[in-house]
Amino acid sequence: MTKIIFSVCIAALSTSVFAQQRLRDYGIEYGIFKTGKNNAITDVAGVKVGHVTLIEGNDIRTGVTAIIPHEGNVFQQKCPAAIYAGNGFGKLTGYTQVCELGNIETPIILTNTLSVAQAVDGIVTYTITREGNENVKSVNSIVGETNDGGLNNIRKRYVTSQHVIDAITAAKAGAVAEGNVGAGTGTQCFGYKGGIGTSSRVLPAVYGNYTVGVLVQSNFGGILEINGVQAGKKLGQYSFKNAVEDDNYLNPDGSCMIVVITDAPVDARNLERMAKRAMLGLAKTGGIASNGSGDYVIALSVCKENLIDENTKYYTPVLLHNDAMSALFEAVIEATAEAIWNSLFTAKTMTGFNGKEVKALPVDEVVKMLKQDL
């Protein structure tokens, strides 16, 4: 049996190494704000991403993606955070404590539905073994998931806690590998191969020069739209087609994990408002947050002045006024939509469990559609 395990795909490797062509590489630009240098969540200073990609034989198509918020000890310097459920058919751990306290204290891990327990164990091990955490006796692990059980033999639960630790320790700044990597290895989106995608926006100076970065794990259905073009309908691949055209049925269910990170000085309340806008970005792509979809947004701020050190007596953050939030809302919408499109553009056709094949988005055909519509 041929054994191929990309056990550590380091985020800082250039996209050319992965032969990735993203939306903008085809001359298609979306939104009004500029992207960061890498058009990735890592454009927010200090943020790192690591993948463990597991591909073996005919039935292992899964992995882990780790997002590290900043370069310090996250447990000792917690990040203001919020979580919003667009549709709650999912298994996101750590949700209630984030809602109660308004912060996160661990890296964020994405994996498959039946590997959440292993991911929690990996985060706990990583956290309690870090220098400075010798007395830690409670860890609120943040683990999100989507179900890759179509291409991956998910019941075998191939992901281990060590894979999670490997993804965390491999995390790097710079360009982020996308498509069939990490937690996106076995996912599907709009009937095509989905995966990991990322994008960023940098606000103009008048709005503070703040950066917003988004990373997604796309695994959901709907009616694909790209930059306003109804690509899914034109391609004949969309949910509810059986009712509309009396043809093959495409299940709209699935999930999308969305991670939003900014360096803007905002608190948990306004981070929740930003998280809600990420769902507007998902809607821009044709996602509908169907009944069987787990669509969660984790939003956090890594503004250094506002990191939470509980060893101090008072917490005195510097915060933007509500009136300053609208530009950040727009940035979240733009970066979320483009991250999802990037997950589709970079994903490749994959064959997996029980011989199931999921084809890649027909990018050349889609680009032709988009350019005709410009």
C-alpha positions as CSV (number, residue, x, y, z in Angstrom):
1,M,0.0,0.0,0.0
2,T,1.3,3.4,-0.9
3,K,1.6,5.5,2.2
4,I,1.6,9.2,1.8
5,I,1.5,11.2,5.1
6,F,2.2,14.9,4.9
7,S,2.5,15.0,8.6
8,V,3.6,18.6,8.9
9,C,2.8,21.2,6.2
10,I,4.4,24.4,7.4
11,A,2.4,27.5,6.8
12,A,5.4,29.7,5.9
13,L,6.2,27.7,2.7
14,S,5.5,29.8,-0.3
15,T,2.3,29.2,-2.2
16,S,4.3,28.4,-5.3
17,V,5.6,25.3,-3.5
18,F,2.0,24.0,-3.4
19,A,1.3,25.2,-7.0
20,Q,-1.6,27.1,-5.7
21,Q,-3.6,29.5,-7.9
22,R,-5.9,31.7,-5.8
23,L,-8.8,33.9,-6.9
24,R,-6.6,37.0,-7.4
25,D,-4.0,35.0,-9.4
26,Y,-6.6,35.0,-12.2
27,G,-7.1,38.8,-12.1
28,I,-10.3,38.6,-10.1
29,E,-10.4,41.1,-7.2
30,Y,-13.2,41.3,-4.7
31,G,-14.0,44.1,-2.3
32,I,-12.8,47.6,-1.8
33,F,-10.0,47.3,0.8
34,K,-6.5,46.2,0.1
35,T,-5.2,42.8,1.2
36,G,-2.2,42.3,3.4
37,K,1.2,41.1,2.0
38,N,0.2,37.4,2.0
39,N,-3.6,37.9,1.7
40,A,-3.8,35.6,4.7
41,I,-4.8,35.5,8.4
42,T,-1.0,35.6,9.1
43,D,-1.0,39.2,7.9
44,V,-2.1,40.0,11.4
45,A,1.3,40.4,13.2
46,G,2.1,37.4,15.4
47,V,-0.5,35.0,14.0
48,K,0.8,31.6,12.9
49,V,-0.8,28.7,11.1
50,G,0.3,25.0,11.0
51,H,-1.2,22.0,9.3
52,V,-0.9,18.2,9.8
53,T,-2.2,16.5,6.6
54,L,-3.0,12.8,6.8
55,I,-3.3,11.0,3.4
56,E,-2.8,7.3,3.4
57,G,-4.1,4.4,1.3
58,N,-7.7,4.7,0.2
59,D,-9.4,5.8,3.3
60,I,-7.4,8.4,5.3
61,R,-8.2,11.9,4.1
62,T,-8.1,14.1,7.1
63,G,-5.9,16.3,9.3
64,V,-5.5,19.2,11.7
65,T,-5.1,22.9,11.3
66,A,-3.8,25.0,14.2
67,I,-4.1,28.8,14.5
68,I,-1.8,30.5,17.1
69,P,-3.0,34.0,18.0
70,H,0.2,35.6,19.1
71,E,3.9,34.8,19.9
72,G,3.5,34.7,23.7
73,N,2.0,32.3,26.1
74,V,-1.7,32.4,25.2
75,F,-2.9,31.0,28.5
76,Q,-1.0,33.7,30.4
77,Q,-1.9,36.5,27.9
78,K,-5.4,35.7,26.9
79,C,-7.1,37.3,23.9
80,P,-10.4,39.1,23.9
81,A,-12.7,36.8,21.9
82,A,-16.3,36.0,20.9
83,I,-18.0,33.1,19.2
84,Y,-21.1,33.3,17.0
85,A,-23.1,30.4,15.8
86,G,-24.7,31.0,12.4
87,N,-26.2,27.5,12.6
88,G,-25.3,25.3,15.6
89,F,-25.3,21.8,14.1
90,G,-21.7,21.2,15.3
91,K,-19.3,20.2,18.1
92,L,-17.3,23.4,18.9
93,T,-15.7,23.0,22.3
94,G,-15.0,25.8,24.7
95,Y,-18.0,27.8,23.5
96,T,-19.7,28.6,26.8
97,Q,-16.6,29.8,28.6
98,V,-15.7,32.2,25.8
99,C,-19.3,33.5,25.9
100,E,-19.1,33.9,29.7
101,L,-15.6,35.4,30.1
102,G,-15.0,37.0,26.7
103,N,-11.6,35.5,26.0
104,I,-9.6,32.5,24.8
105,E,-6.6,31.0,26.4
106,T,-5.4,28.4,23.8
107,P,-4.5,28.0,20.2
108,I,-7.5,27.3,17.9
109,I,-7.7,23.8,16.5
110,L,-9.7,22.7,13.5
111,T,-10.2,19.0,12.6
112,N,-12.9,16.5,11.7
113,T,-16.1,15.8,13.7
114,L,-15.0,12.6,15.4
115,S,-11.5,13.8,16.3
116,V,-12.6,16.7,18.6
117,A,-11.8,14.7,21.7
118,Q,-8.2,14.0,20.5
119,A,-7.8,17.6,19.6
120,V,-8.9,18.7,23.1
121,D,-6.4,16.3,24.6
122,G,-3.6,17.7,22.4
123,I,-4.4,21.3,23.4
124,V,-4.4,20.4,27.1
125,T,-1.1,18.6,26.8
126,Y,0.4,21.5,24.9
127,T,-0.9,24.0,27.4
128,I,0.1,22.4,30.7
129,T,3.6,21.5,29.5
130,R,4.4,25.1,28.4
131,E,6.8,27.0,30.6
132,G,4.9,29.3,32.9
133,N,1.9,27.0,33.1
134,E,3.2,24.6,35.8
135,N,0.2,25.4,38.1
136,V,-2.5,25.3,35.4
137,K,-5.4,23.0,36.4
138,S,-8.1,24.1,34.0
139,V,-7.8,24.6,30.2
140,N,-10.6,25.8,27.9
141,S,-9.7,24.1,24.6
142,I,-11.1,25.7,21.5
143,V,-11.7,23.0,18.9
144,G,-13.9,23.4,15.8
145,E,-14.8,20.7,13.3
146,T,-16.5,19.8,10.0
147,N,-17.4,16.3,8.9
148,D,-15.1,14.9,6.3
149,G,-16.8,11.5,6.3
150,G,-17.3,11.4,2.6
151,L,-13.7,11.2,1.6
152,N,-12.3,10.1,4.9
153,N,-13.1,6.9,6.9
154,I,-14.0,9.1,9.8
155,R,-15.2,6.3,12.1
156,K,-11.6,5.1,12.3
157,R,-10.5,8.3,14.1
158,Y,-7.0,8.5,12.6
159,V,-6.2,11.9,14.2
160,T,-4.3,11.7,17.4
161,S,-3.4,14.2,20.1
162,Q,0.2,14.1,18.9
163,H,-1.0,15.3,15.5
164,V,-2.5,18.3,17.2
165,I,0.7,19.1,19.1
166,D,2.6,18.7,15.8
167,A,0.4,21.2,14.0
168,I,0.8,23.7,16.8
169,T,4.6,23.4,17.0
170,A,4.8,23.5,13.2
171,A,2.8,26.8,13.0
172,K,4.6,29.6,11.1
173,A,3.9,33.1,9.9
174,G,3.9,34.0,6.2
175,A,2.0,32.4,3.3
176,V,-0.5,29.7,4.3
177,A,-1.0,26.4,2.5
178,E,-4.6,26.1,1.3
179,G,-7.0,23.6,-0.3
180,N,-6.4,19.9,0.5
181,V,-4.3,20.5,3.6
182,G,-4.8,20.1,7.4
183,A,-8.4,20.1,8.5
184,G,-9.5,20.8,4.9
185,T,-7.9,17.6,3.5
186,G,-11.2,15.7,3.1
187,T,-13.8,18.5,3.0
188,Q,-16.3,19.4,0.2
189,C,-18.0,22.7,-0.6
190,F,-20.9,23.4,-3.0
191,G,-20.5,19.9,-4.4
192,Y,-16.8,20.5,-5.3
193,K,-13.6,19.9,-3.3
194,G,-13.4,22.3,-0.4
195,G,-10.6,22.9,2.1
196,I,-8.7,25.5,3.9
197,G,-8.8,29.1,2.6
198,T,-7.6,32.4,3.9
199,S,-7.7,36.1,3.1
200,S,-7.0,39.5,4.8
201,R,-7.9,43.1,4.6
202,V,-6.0,46.2,5.7
203,L,-8.0,49.3,6.5
204,P,-7.0,52.7,5.2
205,A,-5.2,55.1,7.5
206,V,-8.3,57.1,8.2
207,Y,-9.8,53.9,9.7
208,G,-6.6,53.1,11.7
209,N,-4.6,50.8,9.4
210,Y,-5.9,47.8,11.3
211,T,-5.6,44.3,9.7
212,V,-8.4,41.7,9.6
213,G,-7.5,38.1,8.8
214,V,-9.8,35.2,8.1
215,L,-9.2,31.5,7.8
216,V,-12.0,29.0,6.9
217,Q,-12.5,25.3,6.8
218,S,-15.1,25.0,4.0
219,N,-17.4,22.0,4.0
220,F,-20.9,23.2,3.2
221,G,-23.6,23.5,0.5
222,G,-25.8,26.1,-1.2
223,I,-25.8,27.9,-4.5
224,L,-22.2,29.0,-5.3
225,E,-21.7,32.7,-6.2
226,I,-18.4,34.2,-6.9
227,N,-18.1,38.0,-7.0
228,G,-21.8,38.3,-7.7
229,V,-21.8,35.7,-10.5
230,Q,-24.2,32.7,-10.0
231,A,-21.5,30.2,-10.9
232,G,-23.2,27.2,-9.3
233,K,-26.4,27.7,-11.3
234,K,-24.4,28.2,-14.5
235,L,-22.4,25.0,-13.8
236,G,-25.5,23.0,-13.0
237,Q,-24.1,22.1,-9.6
238,Y,-26.2,23.5,-6.7
239,S,-28.4,22.5,-3.8
240,F,-32.2,22.0,-4.4
241,K,-31.5,21.3,-8.1
242,N,-33.8,18.2,-7.9
243,A,-36.8,20.4,-7.1
244,V,-35.9,23.1,-9.6
245,E,-34.8,21.0,-12.5
246,D,-36.0,17.5,-11.5
247,D,-32.4,16.3,-11.6
248,N,-29.7,15.0,-9.2
249,Y,-30.0,16.0,-5.5
250,L,-27.1,17.9,-3.9
251,N,-27.4,18.0,-0.1
252,P,-27.0,21.6,1.2
253,D,-25.9,20.4,4.6
254,G,-22.3,20.6,5.9
255,S,-20.3,23.0,8.0
256,C,-18.0,26.0,7.8
257,M,-15.6,27.0,10.5
258,I,-14.5,30.6,10.3
259,V,-11.7,32.2,12.3
260,V,-11.4,36.0,12.4
261,I,-8.4,37.7,13.9
262,T,-7.7,41.4,14.1
263,D,-5.2,43.7,15.7
264,A,-7.8,46.4,16.2
265,P,-8.5,47.3,19.9
266,V,-12.0,45.8,20.3
267,D,-13.5,43.8,23.1
268,A,-15.7,40.7,23.2
269,R,-18.9,42.6,22.5
270,N,-17.7,44.2,19.3
271,L,-15.8,41.0,18.3
272,E,-19.2,39.2,18.4
273,R,-20.5,41.9,16.1
274,M,-17.6,41.3,13.8
275,A,-18.3,37.5,14.0
276,K,-21.9,38.0,12.9
277,R,-20.6,39.9,9.8
278,A,-18.6,36.8,8.8
279,M,-21.9,35.1,8.1
280,L,-22.7,37.8,5.7
281,G,-19.4,36.9,3.9
282,L,-20.5,33.3,3.8
283,A,-23.8,34.4,2.3
284,K,-21.8,36.3,-0.4
285,T,-20.5,32.9,-1.6
286,G,-24.0,31.3,-1.7
287,G,-23.8,29.5,1.6
288,I,-27.2,29.3,3.3
289,A,-26.3,27.9,6.8
290,S,-28.6,25.0,6.2
291,N,-30.4,22.9,8.9
292,G,-27.6,20.3,9.1
293,S,-24.7,22.8,9.0
294,G,-22.4,23.8,11.8
295,D,-21.4,27.3,10.9
296,Y,-19.3,28.9,13.7
297,V,-17.3,32.1,13.8
298,I,-14.5,32.5,16.3
299,A,-13.3,36.1,16.5
300,L,-10.5,37.5,18.5
301,S,-8.3,40.6,18.9
302,V,-4.6,40.4,19.4
303,C,-4.1,44.0,20.1
304,K,-1.0,43.9,22.4
305,E,-2.3,46.6,24.8
306,N,-5.5,44.6,25.4
307,L,-4.2,41.1,26.0
308,I,-5.4,39.9,29.3
309,D,-3.0,39.2,32.2
310,E,-5.0,37.9,35.1
311,N,-2.1,38.4,37.5
312,T,-2.8,42.2,37.5
313,K,-5.5,43.7,39.6
314,Y,-7.3,45.7,36.9
315,Y,-7.9,45.2,33.2
316,T,-7.8,48.6,31.5
317,P,-8.1,48.0,27.7
318,V,-8.1,50.8,25.1
319,L,-11.2,50.3,22.9
320,L,-12.5,51.7,19.6
321,H,-15.9,53.4,19.8
322,N,-18.9,51.7,18.2
323,D,-18.9,54.3,15.5
324,A,-15.5,53.0,14.3
325,M,-16.7,49.4,13.7
326,S,-18.3,49.7,10.3
327,A,-15.1,49.5,8.3
328,L,-14.0,46.5,10.3
329,F,-17.4,44.9,9.5
330,E,-16.8,45.4,5.8
331,A,-13.3,44.0,6.1
332,V,-14.6,40.8,7.8
333,I,-17.2,40.3,5.0
334,E,-14.7,40.8,2.2
335,A,-12.0,38.5,3.8
336,T,-14.5,35.8,4.7
337,A,-15.9,35.6,1.2
338,E,-12.5,35.6,-0.4
339,A,-11.2,33.0,2.0
340,I,-14.0,30.6,1.0
341,W,-13.4,31.2,-2.7
342,N,-9.7,30.6,-2.2
343,S,-10.5,27.3,-0.5
344,L,-12.2,26.2,-3.7
345,F,-9.7,27.6,-6.1
346,T,-6.8,25.9,-4.4
347,A,-8.4,22.5,-3.7
348,K,-7.7,19.6,-6.1
349,T,-9.8,16.7,-7.2
350,M,-9.5,13.9,-4.6
351,T,-10.5,10.2,-4.4
352,G,-10.9,8.7,-1.0
353,F,-13.0,6.3,1.1
354,N,-14.9,3.7,-0.8
355,G,-13.6,5.1,-4.0
356,K,-15.5,8.3,-3.7
357,E,-14.3,11.1,-5.9
358,V,-14.9,14.8,-5.4
359,K,-13.9,16.9,-8.3
360,A,-12.2,20.3,-8.0
361,L,-14.0,23.4,-9.0
362,P,-13.6,23.8,-12.8
363,V,-11.6,27.0,-12.3
364,D,-10.9,27.8,-16.0
365,E,-14.6,27.7,-16.8
366,V,-15.5,29.7,-13.7
367,V,-12.8,32.4,-14.5
368,K,-14.2,32.7,-18.0
369,M,-17.7,33.3,-16.5
370,L,-16.3,35.9,-14.1
371,K,-14.4,37.8,-16.7
372,Q,-17.4,37.9,-19.0
373,D,-19.3,39.5,-16.2
374,L,-16.8,42.2,-15.5
